[in-house]
Structure formats: C-alpha cells, structure tokens
Amino acid sequence: MNDWEERYQQGDTGWDRGSSSPALYTWLDSGALKPCRILIPGCGLGHEVVTLARLGYDVTAVDIAPSATKHLQQKLADTGVTATVICDDLFNYQSATPFDAIYEQTCLCAIQPEQRSEYEACVRRWLKPGGELFALFMQTDSEGGPPFHCDLQQMRQLFNSDDWLWPNHEPIRVPRKSGRFEMGTILSRR
Ligand SMILES: C[S@@+](CC[C@H](N)C(=O)[O-])C[C@H]1O[C@@H](n2cnc3c(N)ncnc32)[C@H](O)[C@@H]1O
C-alpha cells in the first residue's frame, strides 16, 4: 500500500475541500477554461472531475490511491456522468493523444521535489502545443512536505520560458482552510 492510499484509508485527507476549488469556478466563469479534453493528475476524491464532467468536458483523471479513484468512480456513477478514471502512478501514465488542457491542483506539491523535472516533462508530453496548464501551486513557506512548497520563482524555472508562456498578470490567490493558500495561473505550452 502506498502512503497516499494509507492516508485515504485513515481519513487523513486534510487537503480535501469537500467541493470544487473556487479557482475552478473563477476559470470557468471567466471563460478561460473552455469545453475541451482535459487531464487531472493527482485528482484525489475528484470534485473537479465531477464538476467538469457534468458540464460536458471530456475528463481523464489519474491518481495513485485506489480508495480515491474508487470513491470518484462511485460519485460519477451516482451523478450519472462519465469520465475516464485511472488508478496508477502518474509517472507511468501515457496518452496516445495529447490533451487540450491540464488541471494541476496540488499534485506537484505532493510529489518529491527531486521528481519535479520529471513531472514537468510528463505535463509537457501530455499537453498538445498551445495547450494550457491550469496550475495551482501550493504555498507553505516551510521546509519539508508533503505538501512541498512551490515557490513561484522555482516554478518559473521548472516551467521555463523556452517551453512555457507565462501570463503577464499576477497569479490568483486561492485560500485553503488550513490557512495556507495556492497561487493559480494559466501557462501555455509552446
Ligand atoms: C494533496 S492531494 C490533492 C488531491 C486533489 N487534487 C485535491 O486538491 O483535493 C495529492 C494527490 O496526488 C496523488 N498522488 C501523489 N503522488 C502521485 C503519483 N505519483 N501518481 C498519481 N497520483 C499521485 C495522491 O494520491 C493525492 O490524491
């Protein structure tokens, strides 16, 4: 059993909001996130998966924890909507067809910092050129994790300007009940 599965089994899921992130609604309401084929890595209990599937988005969700994906599959069935839900290590996941968009909500902060470059390479491979990464970077301002702090300057180096286009405006601040917050921004794959 992996650590994440153990957390779900023990109900140790303090990161879970119990509903879709306000950031998702901000991006939906503004028209920034248009109907498309979208991947959600590290989807957890998948509130955003259900919200997007209900709106007709073609959603694929990946998580390493079987309890999380089972819960999500049941929720989708109860809601009467469909999405592709995959229980696997995201580093194994490959798609024959690249996605239009990726919704990254505190997945990067969950993986070991030494795997970040590998993660960025996966995200780049999963996205089609011109595709968009809707990113929510966790801010903890502390050592250790998970969640590991996703310093914005480090994020700019990781998602570097050779491969990614950053917007000119400031990221949005998205609060968490823990008092922590995420910084949300939309990057385009060049
Ligand atoms: C902090 S939680 C965030 C969950 C969800 N995105 C949310 O905001 O509620 C991180 C999630 O990433 C998943 N995860 C961590 N490492 C993973 C990996 N290597 N492959 C797939 N999922 C992973 C965990 O099981 C967990 O559900």
The ligand as a Tripos MOL2 file, in Angstrom:
@<TRIPOS>MOLECULE
LIG
   27    29     1     0     0
SMALL
NO_CHARGES

@<TRIPOS>ATOM
      1 C1         -2.5730   16.9430   -1.9680 C.3       1 LIG1
      2 S1         -3.5320   15.6790   -2.7440 S.3       1 LIG1
      3 C2         -4.5170   16.6620   -3.8410 C.3       1 LIG1
      4 C3         -5.7510   15.9330   -4.3340 C.3       1 LIG1
      5 C4         -6.6890   16.8000   -5.1690 C.3       1 LIG1
      6 N1         -6.0480   17.3030   -6.3500 N.3       1 LIG1
      7 C5         -7.2190   17.9270   -4.3400 C.2       1 LIG1
      8 O1         -6.7980   19.0810   -4.4930 O.co2     1 LIG1
      9 O2         -8.0680   17.6330   -3.4800 O.co2     1 LIG1
     10 C6         -2.3720   14.9130   -3.8440 C.3       1 LIG1
     11 C7         -2.9630   13.7630   -4.6290 C.3       1 LIG1
     12 O3         -1.9730   13.2880   -5.5220 O.3       1 LIG1
     13 C8         -1.9890   11.8660   -5.5300 C.3       1 LIG1
     14 N2         -0.6470   11.4180   -5.8980 N.ar      1 LIG1
     15 C9          0.5120   11.6070   -5.2290 C.ar      1 LIG1
     16 N3          1.5430   11.0730   -5.8970 N.ar      1 LIG1
     17 C10         1.0130   10.5280   -7.0400 C.ar      1 LIG1
     18 C11         1.5710    9.8260   -8.1400 C.ar      1 LIG1
     19 N4          2.8750    9.5780   -8.1970 N.pl3     1 LIG1
     20 N5          0.7480    9.4290   -9.1200 N.ar      1 LIG1
     21 C12        -0.5880    9.6910   -9.0680 C.ar      1 LIG1
     22 N6         -1.1650   10.3430   -8.0430 N.ar      1 LIG1
     23 C13        -0.3750   10.7670   -7.0420 C.ar      1 LIG1
     24 C14        -2.3890   11.4780   -4.1140 C.3       1 LIG1
     25 O4         -2.9320   10.1840   -4.0190 O.3       1 LIG1
     26 C15        -3.4000   12.5700   -3.7820 C.3       1 LIG1
     27 O5         -4.7020   12.2020   -4.1350 O.3       1 LIG1
@<TRIPOS>BOND
     1     1     2 1
     2     2     3 1
     3     2    10 1
     4     3     4 1
     5     4     5 1
     6     5     6 1
     7     5     7 1
     8     7     8 2
     9     7     9 1
    10    10    11 1
    11    11    12 1
    12    11    26 1
    13    12    13 1
    14    13    14 1
    15    13    24 1
    16    14    15 ar
    17    14    23 ar
    18    15    16 ar
    19    16    17 ar
    20    17    18 ar
    21    17    23 ar
    22    18    19 1
    23    18    20 ar
    24    20    21 ar
    25    21    22 ar
    26    22    23 ar
    27    24    25 1
    28    24    26 1
    29    26    27 1
@<TRIPOS>SUBSTRUCTURE
     1 LIG1         1 GROUP 0 **** ****
